[in-house]
Each structure stands twice: as C-alpha cells, then as structure tokens.
Amino acid sequence: MPVMTEPPPTEPVVFELATAVTDEMIDELGHVSNIAYLAWIQQVATAHCAAVGFDREAFERLGGIWMVRKHALEYLQPAYVGDEIVLASYIVDFRGASSERKTEVRRVSDGVVLCQASTLWVYVSIQSRRATRIPKEIVQAFARS
C-alpha cells in the first residue's frame, strides 16, 4: 500500500535591498529610529513588488492596493550613521485577501541582524476600500521570482 507523504517545504524567495543609515534616521539616543525601520520595511516590500512586475501602476490596473494590518518588530541591535544595511524580505504565504511577509535588517560590515519583522498585509479594492481576494496574477508573479 502506498504511503502518503507531505511534499517537501519550498524555500521562500528572498528579495534583498541595500541602503545606508543617514543623519535623518537618527533619534534622540543617537541610533536609528524605530520610524526608519518601519520605512525600510515598507521600502523593501514595495521594491520586491516592483521587481516581480507589480509597481503601483500595475496594482492600480488590477484595482487593488496593499495596506498594512499589523507590524511586529523585534529590535535586536542598534544601527548608526554610516552603517550599510541589507533589507532581506520574503513572502510567507498568501491567504484570501492577506499575505504575511518577513523582513530582516542586517548590518553589512559584520552580518549582525539588527531587526526582525513580520507584517500582515491586506489587499484592498481601490474602489470599495474593502479587503478583496488577492488576484492570482500577483500570487503567480511572486512564485516565479
């Protein structure tokens, strides 16, 4: 009798984006502000979408746009002016109208992870302003990347 086994898990496709810490990102304590980390998370997600063919105009043609429902960030080490940074991000899954994305912020010079984040994104109809099922074209674009 044949034995049913689970298919092997697939490795997520990690998208990376390089950036650097600038003076404007520094808070009162002399290190990168939590607001800068949030901006980086948005920046890498937007760049990843564009890299697979879904820039803002492409989303508008489909009639939808991504909105954040929830961010969870864990700050592990500080970053300072002049640090070169790599933002590494990937999609965990797509479910109905939502998608979970993981992001890791690393310092280039020593590879230290500065922050880990998880974001729950919701695909929203531009017309109705309500959550709507993620079009298959979007899911397929990320699967091919």
C-alpha positions as CSV (number, residue, x, y, z in Angstrom):
1,M,0.0,0.0,0.0
2,P,1.5,3.4,-1.0
3,V,2.4,5.8,1.8
4,M,1.2,9.4,1.5
5,T,3.8,11.9,2.5
6,E,3.8,15.7,2.7
7,P,5.6,17.4,-0.1
8,P,8.9,19.0,0.9
9,P,8.5,22.6,2.0
10,T,9.7,25.1,-0.6
11,E,12.3,27.7,0.4
12,P,11.0,31.2,0.2
13,V,12.4,33.5,-2.4
14,V,14.3,36.2,-0.5
15,F,14.5,39.7,-2.0
16,E,17.3,41.9,-0.8
17,L,17.7,45.7,-1.0
18,A,20.8,47.6,0.1
19,T,20.6,51.0,1.9
20,A,22.6,53.1,4.3
21,V,21.9,54.9,7.5
22,T,21.7,58.7,7.1
23,D,21.6,61.6,9.6
24,E,17.8,62.0,9.2
25,M,17.2,58.4,10.5
26,I,18.8,59.0,13.9
27,D,16.7,59.5,17.1
28,E,17.5,61.3,20.4
29,L,19.5,58.3,21.6
30,G,21.9,58.5,18.7
31,H,20.8,55.4,16.8
32,V,18.4,54.6,14.1
33,S,14.8,55.5,15.0
34,N,12.0,52.9,15.0
35,I,10.3,55.0,12.4
36,A,13.2,54.4,10.0
37,Y,12.9,50.6,10.5
38,L,9.2,50.9,9.6
39,A,10.1,52.9,6.5
40,W,12.7,50.3,5.5
41,I,10.1,47.5,5.8
42,Q,7.7,49.4,3.5
43,Q,10.6,50.2,1.1
44,V,11.7,46.6,0.7
45,A,8.2,45.3,0.3
46,T,7.4,48.0,-2.4
47,A,10.7,47.2,-4.2
48,H,10.0,43.5,-4.1
49,C,6.6,44.0,-5.6
50,A,8.1,46.2,-8.4
51,A,10.8,43.6,-9.0
52,V,8.2,41.0,-9.8
53,G,6.3,43.4,-12.1
54,F,3.8,44.9,-9.7
55,D,4.6,48.6,-9.2
56,R,1.9,51.0,-8.1
57,E,0.5,51.4,-11.6
58,A,0.3,47.6,-12.1
59,F,-1.7,47.3,-8.8
60,E,-4.0,50.2,-9.9
61,R,-4.7,48.4,-13.2
62,L,-5.9,45.4,-11.2
63,G,-8.0,47.7,-9.0
64,G,-6.3,47.0,-5.7
65,I,-3.5,48.1,-3.4
66,W,-1.7,46.7,-0.3
67,M,-2.3,48.1,3.2
68,V,-0.7,47.1,6.5
69,R,-2.9,45.4,9.0
70,K,-0.2,44.5,11.5
71,H,3.5,45.0,12.1
72,A,5.5,43.1,14.7
73,L,9.1,44.2,15.1
74,E,11.9,42.9,17.3
75,Y,14.8,45.3,17.6
76,L,18.0,43.3,18.4
77,Q,20.9,45.7,17.9
78,P,21.2,49.4,17.1
79,A,22.4,50.9,13.8
80,Y,24.3,54.1,13.4
81,V,25.0,56.8,10.8
82,G,27.1,55.4,8.0
83,D,26.2,51.8,8.6
84,E,25.5,49.9,5.3
85,I,22.3,47.9,5.7
86,V,20.7,45.0,3.8
87,L,17.0,44.5,3.9
88,A,16.1,40.9,3.3
89,S,12.4,40.1,2.8
90,Y,10.2,37.3,1.6
91,I,6.5,36.3,1.4
92,V,5.5,33.6,3.9
93,D,2.1,33.0,2.4
94,F,-1.0,34.3,0.6
95,R,-4.4,33.6,2.1
96,G,-7.6,35.0,0.6
97,A,-7.0,38.8,1.0
98,S,-3.9,38.7,3.2
99,S,-0.3,38.0,2.9
100,E,2.4,37.6,5.6
101,R,5.9,39.0,4.9
102,K,9.0,38.6,6.9
103,T,11.8,41.1,6.9
104,E,15.3,41.0,8.4
105,V,17.5,44.1,8.7
106,R,21.3,43.2,8.7
107,R,24.4,45.3,9.0
108,V,26.7,44.6,6.1
109,S,30.0,45.1,7.9
110,D,29.5,42.2,10.3
111,G,26.3,40.5,9.2
112,V,24.6,41.2,12.5
113,V,20.8,41.0,12.4
114,L,19.5,44.4,13.8
115,C,15.8,43.8,13.5
116,Q,13.4,41.1,12.6
117,A,9.9,41.9,11.5
118,S,6.7,40.3,10.4
119,T,4.0,42.2,8.5
120,L,0.5,41.2,7.7
121,W,-0.6,42.9,4.5
122,V,-4.2,43.1,3.2
123,Y,-5.1,43.5,-0.4
124,V,-7.8,46.2,-0.6
125,S,-10.0,47.2,-3.5
126,I,-9.3,50.8,-4.5
127,Q,-13.0,51.3,-5.4
128,S,-14.7,49.8,-2.4
129,R,-11.9,50.3,0.2
130,R,-12.6,46.7,1.4
131,A,-10.4,43.7,1.6
132,T,-10.6,41.6,-1.5
133,R,-9.1,38.3,-2.7
134,I,-5.5,38.6,-4.0
135,P,-5.6,38.2,-7.7
136,K,-3.9,35.0,-9.0
137,E,-1.6,37.1,-11.2
138,I,0.1,38.6,-8.1
139,V,0.5,35.2,-6.4
140,Q,1.9,33.7,-9.6
141,A,4.4,36.6,-10.0
142,F,5.9,36.0,-6.6
143,A,6.0,32.3,-7.2
144,R,8.1,32.8,-10.3
145,S,10.5,35.2,-8.6
